[in-house]
Amino acid sequence: MPENLAALLMRRVQERPDLRLGTVDDQVTLDVALRRAAGGAAQLRNLGLAAPDRVALVASSSTDYLIVWQACLLAGIPVALINPTYPSELLAQMIEILDPRLVITDAEDASFAGSRYVWSLNEVTTWVDGDPDDCPGLSVDPSAIASFMHTSGTTGVPKFCAQTHMYFLRLGRAMSESLGLTPKDRMLAPLPLFHINPLGYGIVGALTAGADALTVRKFSARGFWPDVREHAITALALHAPPVEILKRATNGADADGHAVRTMFYADREFMTRFGIGQAVSGYGSTEAAGVSHLHQWRLGDDIPDDASRHGGTPRGDVEDRITEEGEIQVRERAPHTLFAGYFGAGRVSVAVDSEGWFATGDLGRRTPNGDLVFLERAAESIRVKGEFVPIPYVEEQFGKVAQLEDLALWKRPGDLVDDEIVLFVVADELPMEHLRTVSATLPAFMRPSWIAQVASIPRDAAAGKSQRRLLHQQEVTSWTQMS
């Protein structure tokens, strides 16, 4: 196994300099990408950056995004990958916690960066090529932090998870082996790259095997199968939302002629309808090794309806247990398999107990043969279009409406795959104009679909926290649609 991610990239460029990387409409060879990234690493050093300095990358998926990621690896500087669709106010809070020396973004308004250095992502095109062999990142210890990915922020401001080089190397090997990837494969990971699924499962998994590693600027059901056919994609890294969207929006005829032979996120209907011979289900999280459990399914197997929830058996470098309360806990068998901890106040805080167990906050069960099955999050959460909604932040925004006496954000099942966000409010009269004004300032996946007017918000006596799971027991005096 290479010593770090930069060494992995160098090994791959020596073996396959023509390996293709980037978005499907803007592919470059790994050789070209690494020379450009080496130039970027030199620019970072010219700014005086060196570990433990941090870089924040706040941008949409693109080929330049992957080159910046590689530049940080070659420079040996940890990079935080941040959701660019968050409101500027929330981004500012996150940047303040991370305190990076440099922010790289494609946003027109980068005021969230404060007084820090800001580079436009477009500057990547002006970087002069460098020599990757001369980059300090090649000598970084495998236990060093490579990047930070943030949590969903369901219980507060999103937390930054610190991920080591070895974390990614172990994840990439596990995913590559489970999918059966080879240098002849072409991986497509069409989700936003600040998630562990596309970057860890898809890009790093492909690079581990020496396979082409491709993504898209933005997921589109209409363009998905044409891209898969045109670019001879053989492997996919998907997740629940795009799988459900593709099942609703496309049919077998749309996929005719594809060459996909293996994919992550096993779903019986998807495999059957689109003729995918092999799929892998898994369980994990950004904290829990990226993916800690994996299970292979083949078309023709007795695939259960809930195959996507079957984590199967733990990786060789992970062990698990289910507590009496039904919570899944995991522990690493080899160093730096799980994430290193949460970053805050200038340091990484370990998030495991004295015996090394990480409490995932997820509920699970065992199959008769001992495989792990994920049931649901133990904590309250809302998920829309694949994103977890940061409940406290959204409540804070609507809390600025003076006419509301009290409020709480919760959900109810939607007609399709997503949750439907409901804002429960206590008010003499609904200030709908003000509520819609606030809603319009939020990203689409954070906007409530309905306003439910109630007499009171149930709260616990000790801390005054809203008891969300009791909200649906409240009598609703009026339902008002936001759209």
C-alpha positions in Angstrom: 0.0 0.0 0.0 1.4 3.5 -0.9 2.5 5.6 2.1 0.0 8.4 1.4 -2.5 9.7 -1.3 0.2 11.7 -3.1 2.3 8.6 -3.4 -0.8 6.7 -4.7 -1.2 9.3 -7.4 2.4 9.1 -8.4 2.4 5.3 -8.6 -0.7 5.5 -10.8 0.7 8.1 -13.2 3.8 5.9 -13.6 1.7 2.9 -14.4 -1.0 4.7 -16.4 -0.1 8.2 -17.4 -3.2 8.2 -19.7 -5.6 7.4 -16.9 -8.6 9.8 -17.4 -9.7 12.1 -14.7 -12.3 14.9 -14.3 -15.9 15.6 -15.4 -17.1 13.6 -18.4 -17.2 16.8 -20.5 -13.7 18.0 -19.4 -11.5 15.0 -19.0 -7.7 15.2 -18.7 -5.0 12.6 -18.3 -3.6 12.0 -14.9 -0.2 13.0 -16.1 -1.6 16.4 -17.2 -3.6 16.8 -14.0 -0.7 16.0 -11.7 1.7 18.4 -13.4 -0.9 21.2 -13.1 -1.5 20.2 -9.5 2.2 20.3 -8.8 2.2 23.9 -10.1 -0.6 24.6 -7.7 1.3 23.0 -4.8 4.2 25.4 -5.6 1.7 28.4 -5.4 0.5 27.2 -2.0 4.1 27.1 -0.8 4.7 30.6 -2.2 1.9 31.8 0.1 3.8 30.3 3.0 1.3 27.5 3.6 2.5 24.2 5.2 0.8 21.7 7.5 -0.9 22.2 9.9 -2.2 25.1 7.9 -5.6 24.3 6.3 -7.2 25.1 2.9 -11.0 25.3 2.5 -12.4 24.3 -0.9 -16.0 25.7 -1.3 -17.0 24.8 -4.9 -19.1 22.7 -7.2 -17.7 19.5 -8.8 -15.4 20.1 -11.7 -12.1 18.9 -13.2 -10.5 22.0 -11.6 -11.9 20.9 -8.2 -10.1 17.6 -8.5 -6.9 19.3 -9.5 -7.1 21.6 -6.4 -7.6 18.5 -4.3 -4.5 16.9 -5.8 -2.5 20.2 -5.4 -3.2 20.2 -1.6 -2.2 16.5 -1.4 1.1 17.2 -3.2 1.7 20.2 -1.0 1.0 18.2 2.1 -1.7 20.6 3.3 -5.0 19.4 4.6 -8.0 20.5 2.6 -11.6 20.9 3.8 -14.3 20.1 1.3 -17.3 22.2 2.0 -20.9 22.2 0.5 -21.0 25.4 -1.6 -24.9 25.5 -1.6 -25.0 26.5 2.1 -26.0 30.1 2.9 -23.2 32.5 3.3 -24.0 33.0 6.9 -23.6 29.3 7.7 -20.5 29.1 5.6 -19.0 31.9 7.6 -19.7 30.1 10.8 -18.0 26.9 9.4 -15.0 28.9 8.1 -14.6 30.5 11.5 -14.4 27.1 13.1 -12.0 25.7 10.5 -9.9 28.8 10.4 -8.1 28.0 7.1 -5.3 30.1 5.8 -6.8 30.0 2.3 -10.3 29.7 0.8 -10.6 28.5 -2.8 -14.1 28.9 -4.2 -16.2 29.4 -7.4 -18.7 31.6 -5.6 -19.1 35.1 -6.9 -19.5 36.4 -3.3 -16.8 35.1 -1.1 -17.5 37.3 1.9 -18.0 34.2 4.0 -14.2 33.9 4.0 -13.7 37.0 6.1 -10.2 38.5 5.9 -8.6 35.3 4.7 -6.8 34.7 1.5 -9.2 33.8 -1.3 -8.5 32.2 -4.6 -11.0 31.8 -7.4 -11.2 28.3 -8.6 -10.7 29.7 -12.1 -7.1 30.5 -11.2 -6.3 26.8 -11.7 -6.1 27.4 -15.4 -3.3 29.9 -14.8 -1.1 27.6 -12.8 2.2 26.8 -14.5 2.9 23.1 -14.6 5.3 21.8 -12.0 7.2 18.6 -11.2 5.2 16.3 -9.0 8.4 14.5 -7.9 9.6 17.6 -6.1 6.5 18.0 -4.0 6.7 17.7 -0.1 3.4 15.8 0.1 5.1 12.7 -1.1 6.9 12.4 2.3 3.8 13.0 4.5 3.2 10.4 7.1 0.2 8.2 6.4 -1.3 9.2 9.8 -1.3 12.9 8.8 -4.6 14.6 8.1 -5.4 14.6 4.3 -8.8 16.3 4.4 -11.8 17.4 6.4 -15.4 16.5 5.4 -18.3 18.0 7.3 -21.3 16.3 8.9 -24.8 17.2 7.9 -25.3 19.6 10.9 -28.5 18.0 12.1 -27.8 18.9 15.7 -25.9 22.2 15.2 -23.4 23.7 12.9 -21.9 21.0 10.7 -18.8 19.4 12.3 -15.5 18.8 10.5 -14.4 15.2 10.4 -10.6 14.8 10.1 -9.6 12.0 7.6 -6.0 10.7 7.4 -4.2 9.5 4.3 -4.4 6.0 5.6 -8.2 6.3 6.1 -8.5 7.0 2.4 -6.0 4.3 1.3 -7.9 1.7 3.3 -11.3 2.9 2.1 -10.1 2.9 -1.5 -8.7 -0.6 -1.3 -11.9 -2.0 0.3 -14.2 -0.4 -2.3 -11.9 -1.3 -5.2 -11.8 -5.0 -4.1 -15.5 -5.2 -3.4 -16.5 -3.7 -6.7 -13.8 -5.8 -8.5 -12.3 -2.8 -10.2 -9.4 -3.2 -12.7 -7.3 -0.7 -14.7 -9.7 -1.4 -17.6 -12.7 0.1 -15.8 -14.1 3.6 -16.1 -15.8 4.8 -12.9 -18.5 7.4 -12.8 -19.2 9.1 -9.5 -21.8 11.7 -10.3 -22.5 13.2 -6.9 -21.0 16.3 -5.3 -17.4 15.7 -4.4 -17.6 17.1 -0.9 -19.3 13.8 0.1 -17.4 10.6 1.0 -19.4 8.5 -1.5 -18.2 10.1 -4.8 -14.7 11.1 -3.6 -13.9 8.1 -1.4 -15.8 5.3 -3.0 -15.7 6.6 -6.5 -12.6 8.6 -7.2 -10.2 7.1 -4.6 -11.6 3.6 -5.2 -11.0 4.0 -9.0 -7.5 5.4 -8.5 -6.6 2.6 -6.2 -7.3 0.1 -9.0 -5.8 2.3 -11.7 -9.2 2.8 -13.3 -10.4 6.0 -14.9 -12.1 8.3 -12.4 -14.9 10.5 -13.8 -17.6 12.7 -12.3 -20.2 15.3 -13.6 -20.7 18.9 -12.9 -24.3 18.2 -11.8 -26.3 15.1 -11.6 -29.0 14.9 -14.3 -31.4 11.9 -14.8 -31.9 13.0 -18.5 -28.2 13.0 -19.2 -27.1 10.1 -17.0 -27.5 7.1 -19.4 -26.3 9.0 -22.5 -23.1 9.9 -20.5 -22.8 6.3 -19.3 -23.0 5.0 -22.9 -20.9 7.7 -24.6 -18.0 7.4 -22.1 -18.1 3.6 -21.9 -18.7 3.7 -18.1 -18.3 0.3 -16.5 -18.6 1.1 -12.8 -20.9 3.5 -10.8 -20.8 5.1 -7.4 -24.3 6.1 -6.6 -26.5 6.4 -3.5 -30.2 6.3 -2.6 -31.4 9.6 -4.1 -30.0 9.3 -7.6 -31.0 5.6 -7.7 -34.6 6.5 -6.9 -34.6 9.4 -9.3 -33.3 7.2 -12.1 -35.9 4.5 -11.3 -38.7 7.1 -11.6 -37.3 9.1 -14.6 -35.8 6.5 -16.8 -36.5 3.0 -18.1 -34.6 0.0 -19.5 -34.7 1.4 -23.1 -33.0 4.6 -21.9 -30.1 2.5 -20.6 -29.8 0.1 -23.7 -26.3 -0.3 -24.7 -24.6 0.6 -21.5 -21.4 -1.3 -20.3 -21.9 -1.0 -16.6 -20.9 -4.3 -14.9 -20.5 -3.2 -11.2 -21.8 -0.5 -9.0 -22.2 0.7 -5.4 -25.6 0.9 -3.8 -27.4 -2.4 -4.4 -31.1 -2.1 -5.3 -33.0 -5.1 -6.7 -35.3 -3.1 -8.9 -32.4 -1.0 -10.3 -30.2 -4.0 -11.0 -33.1 -5.9 -12.7 -34.5 -3.0 -14.8 -31.1 -1.8 -16.0 -29.3 -5.1 -16.2 -26.5 -4.4 -13.7 -24.7 -7.8 -13.1 -23.1 -7.0 -9.8 -23.8 -4.4 -7.1 -22.4 -3.7 -3.6 -24.3 -2.6 -0.6 -22.6 -1.2 2.5 -22.8 0.5 5.8 -20.6 3.3 7.1 -20.3 7.1 7.4 -17.7 9.8 7.1 -16.7 8.9 10.7 -17.0 5.1 10.4 -14.2 4.4 7.9 -16.1 5.9 5.0 -17.8 2.5 4.6 -17.1 -0.1 7.3 -19.2 -3.0 6.0 -19.6 -4.3 2.4 -21.8 -7.0 0.8 -21.8 -8.1 -2.9 -25.0 -9.0 -4.7 -25.3 -10.6 -8.2 -28.2 -10.4 -10.6 -30.0 -13.6 -10.1 -29.3 -13.8 -6.4 -32.3 -13.8 -4.0 -31.9 -10.0 -3.5 -34.2 -8.7 -0.7 -36.2 -5.5 -1.2 -34.0 -3.8 1.5 -30.7 -4.9 0.0 -29.4 -1.3 0.2 -29.6 -1.4 4.0 -27.5 -4.6 4.2 -24.0 -3.7 5.3 -23.0 -7.4 5.3 -19.8 -8.2 7.2 -17.2 -5.7 8.5 -14.0 -5.0 6.6 -11.0 -6.9 7.8 -9.7 -3.7 9.5 -13.0 -3.0 11.3 -15.1 -4.8 14.0 -18.6 -4.0 15.1 -21.1 -4.5 17.9 -24.8 -3.7 18.5 -25.5 -2.4 22.0 -28.6 -3.4 24.0 -30.2 -0.2 22.8 -29.7 -1.3 19.2 -27.0 1.2 18.4 -24.2 0.2 15.9 -20.7 0.8 17.2 -17.5 0.2 15.3 -13.8 -0.1 16.2 -10.8 -0.2 14.0 -8.6 -3.2 13.9 -5.8 -1.4 12.1 -4.6 2.2 12.8 -6.2 5.1 11.0 -9.2 3.1 9.6 -11.8 5.3 11.2 -11.7 9.1 11.0 -9.3 10.8 13.3 -11.9 12.8 15.2 -13.8 16.1 15.0 -11.9 19.3 14.4 -12.6 22.4 16.5 -10.8 25.0 18.6 -7.7 24.4 16.5 -7.3 20.7 17.2 -8.7 17.3 16.4 -10.7 15.7 19.3 -10.8 11.9 19.4 -14.4 10.6 19.2 -14.0 7.1 20.4 -14.3 5.7 24.0 -11.5 4.4 26.1 -11.8 1.0 24.4 -11.7 2.5 20.9 -15.4 2.1 20.1 -17.2 4.8 18.0 -20.9 5.3 18.7 -22.4 5.8 15.2 -25.8 7.0 16.4 -27.4 4.5 14.0 -29.7 1.6 14.8 -29.1 -1.8 13.4 -29.9 -5.5 13.5 -28.3 -8.8 12.6 -29.6 -11.2 9.9 -29.7 -14.9 10.8 -26.2 -15.3 9.3 -24.8 -12.4 11.3 -24.7 -9.7 8.7 -25.3 -6.1 9.8 -28.5 -4.3 8.6 -28.9 -0.6 9.1 -32.3 0.5 10.3 -32.3 4.2 10.9 -30.6 7.1 12.6 -31.2 7.1 16.3 -31.2 10.9 16.4 -33.7 13.1 14.7 -32.8 14.1 11.1 -34.4 15.3 7.9 -33.1 14.3 4.5 -34.0 15.9 1.2 -32.4 15.3 -2.2 -29.6 13.3 -0.5 -28.7 16.2 1.9 -29.3 16.2 5.6 -31.1 19.4 6.5 -29.2 21.4 9.3 -32.3 21.7 11.6 -31.0 24.3 14.1 -29.8 26.6 11.3 -33.1 26.6 9.5 -35.0 27.1 12.8 -32.7 30.1 13.5 -33.5 31.7 10.2 -37.3 31.4 10.7 -36.9 32.4 14.3 -36.1 36.0 13.1 -39.8 36.4 12.1 -41.1 38.4 15.0 -44.8 37.3 14.6 -43.9 33.7 15.5 -44.2 32.9 19.2 -42.5 29.5 18.9 -41.5 27.1 16.1 -39.9 23.7 15.4 -38.8 22.1 12.1 -39.7 18.5 11.5 -40.8 16.2 8.7 -43.4 13.9 7.3 -43.1 11.2 4.6 -43.1 12.7 1.1 -44.9 11.2 -1.9 -41.5 10.0 -3.3 -38.2 9.2 -1.7 -37.5 12.4 0.2 -38.8 13.7 3.5 -41.3 16.6 3.3 -40.2 19.4 5.6 -42.8 20.9 7.9 -42.4 24.1 9.9 -44.6 23.9 13.0 -45.4 27.3 14.3 -47.2 29.0 17.2 -48.7 32.4 16.1 -51.9 34.3 16.3 -51.9 34.8 12.5 -49.5 33.3 10.0 -47.1 35.9 8.6 -46.9 34.0 5.3 -45.2 36.8 3.3 -42.4 37.0 5.9 -42.1 33.2 6.0 -41.8 32.9 2.2 -39.2 35.7 2.2 -37.1 33.7 4.7 -37.6 30.5 2.8 -36.5 32.0 -0.5 -33.1 32.8 1.1 -32.5 29.1 1.8 -31.2 26.4 -0.5 -34.1 24.5 -2.0 -33.4 21.3 0.1 -33.8 23.4 3.3 -37.1 25.0 2.5 -40.3 23.8 4.3 -43.1 22.5 2.1 -45.8 23.1 4.7 -46.5 25.4 7.6 -48.4 23.7 10.4 -50.0 26.0 12.9 -50.3 24.5 16.4 -51.2 25.7 19.9 -47.8 24.8 21.4 -44.5 23.2 20.7 -43.8 20.1 22.9 -40.6 20.7 24.9 -38.8 18.7 27.6 -39.0 20.2 31.0 -35.2 20.0 31.7 -33.6 21.7 28.8 -36.5 23.1 26.9 -35.6 21.2 23.7 -38.4 20.6 21.3 -39.6 17.1 21.3 -39.9 16.7 17.5 -41.3 13.2 17.5 -44.3 14.5 19.5 -45.1 17.2 17.0 -47.4 15.0 14.9 -49.5 14.3 18.0 -50.3 18.0 18.2 -53.6 19.3 16.8 -52.9 21.3 13.7 -55.3 24.2 13.4 -54.2 25.0 9.8 -52.0 23.6 7.1 -50.5 26.1 4.6 -48.4 25.2 1.6 -45.3 27.3 1.2 -45.1 27.1 -2.6 
